[in-house]
């Protein structure tokens, strides 16, 4: 027969269940549960001792439930609140702190404090190698279409030339906004020069090629874009 170790006997007051479990009256719920498991392990298979421990555990739970129903704050709850407040004060040094607000995603910012970069005079260097051949070949095709195929839209050719210049300048200096700025500056300057030429020159060029005013106005812009793609570094 399994021997039953001596258990702490309950006092003659209301703390009897606590004394049987071996905990204080201000013990937390987790401590009461842990004490119950320890007492059950100590008594082994003794049914009488196990019944006494279960009854003491139930009595503790009923007592705390009764206190809650009556609107009372139990000793364990007061102790837990005091410990939590002490821990928070130690960490912050000024009592409980407000919860941190979630961080909003940051918007992508433009260079130079939200402004487009200021254009400065670029370095000039003749593009060589395969990239230079690509620019010369593409520019020659666009010029041929502009001069020899009147049905081709000059606006479309200028758009292709501008995009090609932007891509080449971006490839050379790895800076997108300066590439866009210089490409559009060349386009606008070329269109202004083309407008002056369209009003001053005869629609028939010295080579005998009949051009409409829109083709004449687009020719300087396309030439400047090709030159810019070759020289601006």
C-alpha positions in Angstrom: 0.0 0.0 0.0 1.3 3.4 -1.0 2.3 5.5 2.0 0.8 9.0 2.1 3.2 11.8 3.0 2.2 14.3 5.7 0.2 17.1 4.1 -0.1 20.6 5.5 -3.2 20.6 7.6 -5.7 23.5 7.0 -6.0 26.1 9.7 -9.2 26.6 11.5 -9.9 29.8 9.5 -11.0 30.6 5.9 -7.5 29.9 4.6 -7.9 26.1 5.1 -8.0 25.3 1.3 -4.9 27.4 0.7 -3.1 25.7 3.6 -4.0 22.3 2.2 -2.6 23.2 -1.2 0.4 24.8 0.4 0.0 28.3 -1.1 -0.8 31.8 0.2 -4.1 33.5 0.0 -2.7 36.0 -2.5 -1.4 33.3 -4.9 -2.2 33.6 -8.6 -4.4 31.2 -10.4 -1.4 29.7 -12.1 0.3 29.1 -8.7 -2.8 27.4 -7.3 -3.0 25.1 -10.3 0.7 24.3 -10.0 0.4 23.6 -6.3 -2.6 21.3 -6.9 -0.5 19.2 -9.4 2.4 19.0 -7.0 0.2 17.8 -4.1 -1.5 15.2 -6.4 2.0 13.9 -7.4 3.0 13.7 -3.7 0.0 11.6 -2.6 0.3 9.2 -5.5 -2.8 6.9 -5.8 -4.3 7.5 -2.4 -7.9 8.2 -3.2 -8.7 10.0 0.1 -5.8 12.3 -0.1 -6.5 13.1 -3.8 -10.1 13.8 -3.0 -9.1 16.3 -0.2 -6.7 18.1 -2.6 -9.4 18.3 -5.3 -11.9 19.6 -2.8 -9.4 22.2 -1.6 -8.8 23.3 -5.2 -12.5 23.6 -5.9 -13.0 25.5 -2.7 -10.4 28.1 -3.7 -12.0 28.5 -7.1 -15.5 28.9 -5.6 -14.2 31.5 -3.1 -12.7 33.6 -5.9 -15.8 33.2 -8.1 -17.9 34.4 -5.2 -15.7 37.4 -4.7 -16.0 38.4 -8.3 -19.8 38.0 -8.3 -20.0 40.3 -5.2 -17.8 42.9 -7.0 -14.9 42.4 -4.7 -11.3 42.4 -5.8 -9.5 39.3 -4.6 -6.1 39.5 -2.8 -4.5 37.6 -5.7 -5.8 40.2 -8.2 -4.6 43.1 -6.1 -1.1 41.5 -5.8 -1.0 40.8 -9.5 -2.0 44.4 -10.3 0.6 45.7 -7.9 3.3 43.5 -9.5 2.4 44.6 -13.0 2.4 48.3 -12.1 5.8 47.9 -10.4 7.2 46.2 -13.4 5.8 48.8 -15.8 7.1 51.7 -13.7 10.6 50.1 -13.5 10.7 49.7 -17.3 9.4 53.1 -18.3 10.3 55.2 -15.3 7.1 57.2 -15.7 4.2 54.8 -15.4 2.3 53.1 -18.2 3.0 54.5 -21.7 0.7 55.0 -24.6 0.7 52.3 -27.3 2.9 53.1 -30.2 1.1 54.2 -33.4 1.6 52.1 -36.5 4.0 53.5 -38.9 2.5 54.8 -42.2 4.2 53.7 -45.4 6.5 56.4 -46.7 5.8 57.9 -50.1 8.6 57.9 -52.6 10.2 61.3 -52.7 11.6 63.1 -55.6 15.3 64.1 -55.5 16.3 67.5 -54.1 13.6 67.7 -51.4 10.6 66.9 -53.7 11.7 69.0 -56.7 12.9 67.8 -60.0 16.7 68.0 -60.3 18.1 71.2 -61.7 19.6 70.8 -65.2 23.3 71.6 -65.3 25.6 71.6 -68.3 26.4 68.0 -69.2 29.7 66.5 -70.1 30.1 65.9 -73.9 31.6 62.7 -75.0 31.1 60.9 -78.4 29.3 57.6 -78.0 31.3 54.8 -79.5 31.1 51.1 -80.0 27.9 49.2 -80.4 25.8 51.8 -78.7 27.0 54.5 -81.1 26.1 52.3 -84.1 22.7 51.7 -82.6 22.0 55.4 -82.3 23.3 56.2 -85.8 21.3 53.3 -87.3 18.1 54.2 -85.5 18.5 57.9 -86.3 19.1 57.2 -89.9 15.9 55.1 -90.1 13.9 57.8 -88.5 15.3 60.5 -90.8 14.7 58.4 -93.8 11.1 57.8 -92.8 10.6 61.5 -92.2 12.1 62.7 -95.5 11.2 59.9 -97.8 7.8 58.6 -96.5 5.4 61.6 -96.2 2.6 59.3 -95.0 4.6 58.6 -91.8 3.4 60.7 -88.8 6.2 63.1 -87.8 4.7 63.1 -84.2 5.3 59.4 -84.0 8.8 59.7 -85.3 9.6 62.4 -82.8 8.1 60.4 -79.9 10.3 57.4 -80.9 13.3 59.6 -81.1 12.7 61.2 -77.7 12.2 57.8 -76.1 15.4 56.5 -77.7 17.4 59.5 -76.5 16.1 59.1 -72.9 17.0 55.4 -72.9 20.5 56.1 -74.2 21.2 59.0 -71.8 19.9 56.8 -68.9 22.2 54.0 -70.0 25.2 56.3 -70.1 24.9 58.3 -66.9 22.5 56.1 -64.8 20.4 59.1 -64.0 16.8 59.0 -65.1 15.5 62.6 -64.5 18.5 64.3 -66.2 18.0 62.0 -69.2 14.3 63.0 -69.4 15.1 66.7 -68.9 17.8 66.9 -71.6 15.7 64.9 -74.1 12.7 67.1 -73.7 14.9 70.2 -73.8 16.4 69.0 -77.2 12.9 68.3 -78.5 11.5 71.7 -77.6 14.5 73.5 -78.9 14.3 71.5 -82.2 10.6 72.3 -82.6 11.3 76.0 -82.1 14.0 76.0 -84.7 11.8 74.0 -87.0 9.0 76.5 -86.7 11.4 79.3 -87.7 12.7 77.2 -90.6 9.2 76.3 -91.8 8.2 80.0 -92.0 11.5 81.1 -93.6 12.4 78.4 -96.1 10.7 77.1 -99.3 8.9 73.8 -98.9 11.2 72.4 -101.6 14.6 71.5 -100.2 17.8 71.9 -102.3 17.7 68.1 -103.0 14.3 68.5 -104.6 12.4 66.7 -101.8 8.9 68.2 -101.3 8.2 68.5 -97.5 5.2 69.8 -95.8 5.6 72.4 -92.9 5.2 69.7 -90.2 8.0 67.7 -91.7 10.3 70.8 -91.9 9.5 71.6 -88.3 10.2 68.1 -87.1 13.5 67.8 -88.9 15.7 70.0 -86.6 14.1 68.3 -83.5 14.9 64.8 -84.7 18.5 65.9 -85.6 19.1 67.4 -82.2 17.8 64.3 -80.5 20.2 62.1 -82.4 23.1 64.4 -81.7 22.2 64.6 -78.0 22.1 60.8 -77.8 25.6 60.7 -79.4 27.3 63.4 -77.4 25.6 63.9 -73.9 27.4 61.8 -71.4 
